[in-house]
Structures are given as structure tokens and as C-alpha cells.
Amino acid sequence: MPVSSASPLPIQLLDLAGQHAPLQAELDAAVRHTLHEAAFIQGPAVATFAQELGAYLGQAHVVPCANGTDALQLALMSLRLPAGTEVIVPAFTYVATLEAAAVLGLQPVPADVLPGTFNLDPAAVEAALTSRTGAIVAVHLFGQCADLEALRTLADRRGVALLEDNAQAIGAQFTTSRGETWWAGTVGEVGTTSFFPSKNLGGFGDGGALFTRDAARAATLRQLANHGQTRKYYHEHIGLNSRLDTLQAALLQVKLRYLPAWTQARQQVAAQYDAALAAVHGLTVPERDPRSTHVFHQYTITVADEPGCREALQQHLAAHGVPSAVYYPMPVHAQPAYAYLGYRAGQFPVAERLCRTVLSLPIHPTLTAEQVSYVAATLAAWAGV
Ligand SMILES: *Cc1c(COP(=O)(O)O)cnc(C)c1O
């Protein structure tokens, strides 16, 4: 594989400074304006950002909140499920998906995922459904939609809610068998996202939002995120203090305008990896579900399930200046905090294998074609192709 003579190094897993540099003047103006206006909580930018994001997501209602974990908790709170109600979650996800249910006294029930897409296996969800199930939480892991059609159908048939943890797939779309196009995060009763700085639409600190197509539910979510108040000092629900800062909203408003171009840049990087890595032995490129677009929050390969294999590859990459990361090294049911749920090793074999075999490569909008070639060549050298 040709590697250009100019050094492609350094290569970063994430390059927020590089991504923000062309926006500096706009970001500075947003900060100056917000400081001057001095409406730091629920200032005008919060509502305008929510409107603009909702318009981008096919006219969904958007309710901003403090972070993606609160968004999951607020989504579950809006369902008013009795304590102990079962909430089906993927066995392979970030811990927040589970945590939000657990802190509310609900019973997280992991279901295994599909080995190719890493997303919930609808058959495993169906097998996990009981008379005590209240909700299914789909996670669109790494930027590609879970099987939204199958999960929506299953939830409707069994009379349970569908929530979408869309922290990693903002802007992804799913096309149904009837040819309808759905925006990730707007198909469930509630969808959630995170503006954690490393996310595809990341802020300059914590932030999150909820999506819904139901105006009444949006109003309830807005109240729940603001102490459950329907008007000042009148509290109809037990809520949270979970608001998006005006400053974050003003900065996110700037970044939202660039999101489609950044998504395209990520997709170009992924296409280049796909082509360059297809013939490399010993690793598998991420599977594309033809029904979903993929916004590539992560580009995650899998390697052989052999002791030391992934670690050796990571060391080889690091020695050549290529950072990589393991999302996630441990399935949620194996985490000490969730031992009380009583699951054993071997119960979610796909999730467990993925935790041993996944490796995420650098992918971000400012990664150059030379850098992607260099990463691919470094992988090919390891594989001895
Ligand atoms: C980042 C993330 C969250 C949590 O978002 P925070 O804003 O960090 O609370 C939840 N679920 C998934 C899948 C995530 O990637």
C-alpha cells in the first residue's frame, strides 16, 4: 500500500481543536454574545438551537437537557413505569444505557447483539420480553441504526415503549421495507442524545437532548427536566434539574451547521478504510446494514478471538503512531455494579466476544486521505498481507 512521503503523523483519535479552528470566529461571536446577553440559564439560544436541531431531524420536538445520561433517565421517567419494571437494553453498550434504568429502580434486562452490526438482536429482544417488560432501549451503536423496523413492530405488538439511545448516531437514517425514511432518535416514544465533546455533535462540556414526535410528551419532558414545574414554583411532577446551558446551546448552534459536512467527511474516511482493509487478513471491517446510513461515530473492526491478539495489534499500531481504542472492554452484565442482576459469563456470547475482539480506529472529520492510507498500511503490515 503506498504511503505518501510527507509524514502523516501525528494521527489523533479525536481532533477537536482542528475541527473547531475554521469555526473560531463564529464560536467567539457566540461566546461574546452570550456573555453580553447574560441569560445563562434557559436563554434564547436554548430554544432556537432546539428548533434548529428539530428541523434537521425531520421536524421532531427537541428538549435540551444537561447530558445524555440524564436524557435517558428523563425518557424513562416520562414513561411512568412502576418500580421493578423490566427494561430491555443491549448487552453491548455504554453503561449509561443501563444506569439510567437502575437509578430509577427499574430492572435492566440485557439482550444480546448481532455480531456484524453490534446492535440489538431483535430475536434476543423478543426472547427477553416478559409480562413485566415496560420498555426496550435501542442503542444505535457507533453511528448505525439498530433494526428500528423490527424493534418498533415488536414494541407495538407487545404493548411496550421503544426508546432510542441516539448518543452516537445523530443524523443517521433508517429506510423501512415500505420505503419510509426515519431519522434515528425519532422512531421511539422518546429518543435521547448526548453533546459530550467527543460525540459527532459535541459541545464544550456536557449537554444532551430528548427527541419525540409527540407534542404533549415533549411538554412533559421539558417539565421533568426543569424540576417538574409546569409554571414557576408550581411542581406537578418530581423532576430533575437537567438543563442545557445557554452557552452550550449557542456554541452547539454554530456546530450544528457543520454537522452534515462532518458526517460526510466521516463517511469518506470509512469508505476509504473499507476499501483498503477489505483484503487484509485477520480483521473484519464493520458491517453495513443496507437499510441504515452510518454516521461513523466510531469505525470499529474486529480481530480474531485469540488471547493477546488485539493487544498485539494495538501495540503494533501505537508503535507506528496510530492510536486506537476499545469500546467496550467489558459487557454491562459483567460490571461489578450490575452483579446484583445475577447474570453469568456465557449468557450473552456475542457481546462477550465483541468485548474481546473490537478495536476502534481513528475517525474524525479532519483525518486526511494520507493518514487513512497510513493507518490501513500499518494494519496490513501487521497482518502480513
Ligand atoms: C455518550 C453516551 C451516553 C452518555 O452521554 P453523556 O452525555 O456522557 O451522559 C449514553 N449512551 C451512549 C451510547 C453514549 O455513547
The ligand as an SDF file (V2000), in Angstrom:
LIG
                    3D

 15 15  0  0  0  0  0  0  0  0999 V2000
  -22.0350    9.1170   25.4590 C   0  0  0  0  0  0  0  0  0  0  0  0
  -23.1130    8.1250   25.6300 C   0  0  0  0  0  0  0  0  0  0  0  0
  -24.0690    8.2380   26.6520 C   0  0  0  0  0  0  0  0  0  0  0  0
  -23.9650    9.2230   27.7800 C   0  0  0  0  0  0  0  0  0  0  0  0
  -23.9250   10.5490   27.4230 O   0  0  0  0  0  0  0  0  0  0  0  0
  -23.3620   11.6250   28.4970 P   0  0  0  0  0  0  0  0  0  0  0  0
  -23.6770   12.9300   27.8420 O   0  0  0  0  0  0  0  0  0  0  0  0
  -21.9050   11.3730   28.6410 O   0  0  0  0  0  0  0  0  0  0  0  0
  -24.1110   11.4390   29.7520 O   0  0  0  0  0  0  0  0  0  0  0  0
  -25.0960    7.3220   26.6910 C   0  0  0  0  0  0  0  0  0  0  0  0
  -25.1900    6.3280   25.7940 N   0  0  0  0  0  0  0  0  0  0  0  0
  -24.2830    6.1780   24.8040 C   0  0  0  0  0  0  0  0  0  0  0  0
  -24.4560    5.0490   23.8400 C   0  0  0  0  0  0  0  0  0  0  0  0
  -23.2140    7.0510   24.7060 C   0  0  0  0  0  0  0  0  0  0  0  0
  -22.3130    6.8720   23.7330 O   0  0  0  0  0  0  0  0  0  0  0  0
  1  2  1  0
  2  3  1  0
  2 14  2  0
  3  4  1  0
  3 10  2  0
  4  5  1  0
  5  6  1  0
  6  7  2  0
  6  8  1  0
  6  9  1  0
 10 11  1  0
 11 12  2  0
 12 13  1  0
 12 14  1  0
 14 15  1  0
M  END
$$$$
